[in-house]
């Protein structure tokens, strides 16, 4: 069953809260910095005195407009919700005076980076993006560096942002920011690719598979690939081969359905690392910013 809009909204709020708490209550009180749009916003704040959350808001709205003009409606639809919601949550939490200060700066860095990575990973997992420097990299690839690999543009962008941040932050802070980026990316990747139900390729070979096909499509809401020209090597009889990708909970449901229905079929189950497709459990091919 697909996640309801209300549940998706709840997950987006949780993601924004994680990022905002990490930034306002851990990063800033411990004298840390971070690259990306947040780093640029905090650098501008040093020179203008304007709350960095408001600067972040202005930058994300600008990115949203440029994305619409260059990448089209599809990319905009992925970032519009968080472009509005996250700066708002970030700004509100900046007025709540809570400071989580650690004696060791490395522990503070780890706490910030892990929590921030979780906050970014949750929306990515359900198909949303914050529309930050990863989106800017896509825009640059589409308009300027068309033949350059996206991740190289992204790395160049991060280095450029760190150079700009030298105007407002010490080298120690920037070194910590770079180390934190490594932790944050790994934390985000874990949430996006490893957290939650594992995916399996369930392959079934047998006869009279119509009821199994109907169960896969209408009960666990997954697509199924059907091969009608399979043949048993021993029996030499024609058979039907079906394959579907599902998560662990859905696999158990499918297995129990086959067992209770006394269907005679051969079943092979293969664990998968990544699956790209349109289903809510899958990743999209345009998730180029995540390795």
RASUL-V907502 format. One record per residue. RES is the residue in three letters. NEAR is the number of other ideal C-beta (glycine too) atoms within 10 Angstrom. Layout:
res=RES near=NEAR
res=RES near=NEAR
This chain:
res=UNK near=7
res=UNK near=9
res=UNK near=13
res=UNK near=9
res=UNK near=8
res=UNK near=8
res=UNK near=11
res=UNK near=17
res=UNK near=13
res=UNK near=12
res=UNK near=16
res=UNK near=19
res=UNK near=15
res=UNK near=14
res=UNK near=26
res=UNK near=23
res=UNK near=17
res=UNK near=22
res=UNK near=25
res=UNK near=24
res=UNK near=21
res=UNK near=27
res=UNK near=24
res=UNK near=24
res=UNK near=21
res=UNK near=22
res=UNK near=26
res=UNK near=16
res=UNK near=15
res=UNK near=20
res=UNK near=14
res=UNK near=21
res=UNK near=23
res=UNK near=24
res=UNK near=22
res=UNK near=22
res=UNK near=24
res=UNK near=26
res=UNK near=24
res=UNK near=21
res=UNK near=22
res=UNK near=21
res=UNK near=20
res=UNK near=20
res=UNK near=17
res=UNK near=12
res=UNK near=9
res=UNK near=11
res=UNK near=7
res=UNK near=12
res=UNK near=15
res=UNK near=25
res=UNK near=24
res=UNK near=17
res=UNK near=20
res=UNK near=26
res=UNK near=19
res=UNK near=13
res=UNK near=21
res=UNK near=23
res=UNK near=14
res=UNK near=12
res=UNK near=21
res=UNK near=19
res=UNK near=12
res=UNK near=15
res=UNK near=26
res=UNK near=15
res=UNK near=11
res=UNK near=15
res=UNK near=19
res=UNK near=11
res=UNK near=10
res=UNK near=10
res=UNK near=20
res=UNK near=19
res=UNK near=13
res=UNK near=22
res=UNK near=24
res=UNK near=18
res=UNK near=18
res=UNK near=23
res=UNK near=25
res=UNK near=14
res=UNK near=18
res=UNK near=29
res=UNK near=25
res=UNK near=13
res=UNK near=21
res=UNK near=24
res=UNK near=17
res=UNK near=12
res=UNK near=18
res=UNK near=17
res=UNK near=9
res=UNK near=10
res=UNK near=8
res=UNK near=10
res=UNK near=10
res=UNK near=16
res=UNK near=10
res=UNK near=15
res=UNK near=7
res=UNK near=9
res=UNK near=14
res=UNK near=11
res=UNK near=11
res=UNK near=21
res=UNK near=22
res=UNK near=16
res=UNK near=18
res=UNK near=26
res=UNK near=27
res=UNK near=19
res=UNK near=23
res=UNK near=27
res=UNK near=25
res=UNK near=20
res=UNK near=25
res=UNK near=29
res=UNK near=23
res=UNK near=23
res=UNK near=28
res=UNK near=22
res=UNK near=19
res=UNK near=14
res=UNK near=16
res=UNK near=20
res=UNK near=21
res=UNK near=28
res=UNK near=25
res=UNK near=22
res=UNK near=23
res=UNK near=23
res=UNK near=25
res=UNK near=21
res=UNK near=23
res=UNK near=21
res=UNK near=17
res=UNK near=18
res=UNK near=20
res=UNK near=15
res=UNK near=12
res=UNK near=9
res=UNK near=14
res=UNK near=8
res=UNK near=5
res=UNK near=13
res=UNK near=11
res=UNK near=17
res=UNK near=14
res=UNK near=12
res=UNK near=21
res=UNK near=19
res=UNK near=12
res=UNK near=14
res=UNK near=17
res=UNK near=18
res=UNK near=12
res=UNK near=13
res=UNK near=20
res=UNK near=19
res=UNK near=10
res=UNK near=15
res=UNK near=21
res=UNK near=12
res=UNK near=10
res=UNK near=16
res=UNK near=20
res=UNK near=12
res=UNK near=8
res=UNK near=12
res=UNK near=18
res=UNK near=17
res=UNK near=12
res=UNK near=24
res=UNK near=25
res=UNK near=15
res=UNK near=14
res=UNK near=25
res=UNK near=19
res=UNK near=10
res=UNK near=17
res=UNK near=26
res=UNK near=17
res=UNK near=12
res=UNK near=20
res=UNK near=23
res=UNK near=17
res=UNK near=14
res=UNK near=20
res=UNK near=21
res=UNK near=17
res=UNK near=10
res=UNK near=12
res=UNK near=12
res=UNK near=12
res=UNK near=13
res=UNK near=20
res=UNK near=19
res=UNK near=15
res=UNK near=21
res=UNK near=17
res=UNK near=24
res=UNK near=18
res=UNK near=18
res=UNK near=12
res=UNK near=10
res=UNK near=21
res=UNK near=8
res=UNK near=12
res=UNK near=21
res=UNK near=15
res=UNK near=11
res=UNK near=17
res=UNK near=23
res=UNK near=13
res=UNK near=9
res=UNK near=13
res=UNK near=18
res=UNK near=14
res=UNK near=18
res=UNK near=13
res=UNK near=19
res=UNK near=10
res=UNK near=13
res=UNK near=12
res=UNK near=10
res=UNK near=8
res=UNK near=15
res=UNK near=11
res=UNK near=13
res=UNK near=6
res=UNK near=5
res=UNK near=8
res=UNK near=7
res=UNK near=9
res=UNK near=11
res=UNK near=18
res=UNK near=19
res=UNK near=18
res=UNK near=21
res=UNK near=16
res=UNK near=22
res=UNK near=21
res=UNK near=25
res=UNK near=19
res=UNK near=13
res=UNK near=11
res=UNK near=21
res=UNK near=20
res=UNK near=11
res=UNK near=16
res=UNK near=23
res=UNK near=13
res=UNK near=10
res=UNK near=16
res=UNK near=20
res=UNK near=9
res=UNK near=8
res=UNK near=11
res=UNK near=6
res=UNK near=16
res=UNK near=9
res=UNK near=17
res=UNK near=11
res=UNK near=14
res=UNK near=10
res=UNK near=13
res=UNK near=11
res=UNK near=9
res=UNK near=11
res=UNK near=8
res=UNK near=11
res=UNK near=15
res=UNK near=11
res=UNK near=12
res=UNK near=8
res=UNK near=16
res=UNK near=14
res=UNK near=17
res=UNK near=15
res=UNK near=17
res=UNK near=12
res=UNK near=8
res=UNK near=13
res=UNK near=16
res=UNK near=16
res=UNK near=18
res=UNK near=16
res=UNK near=8
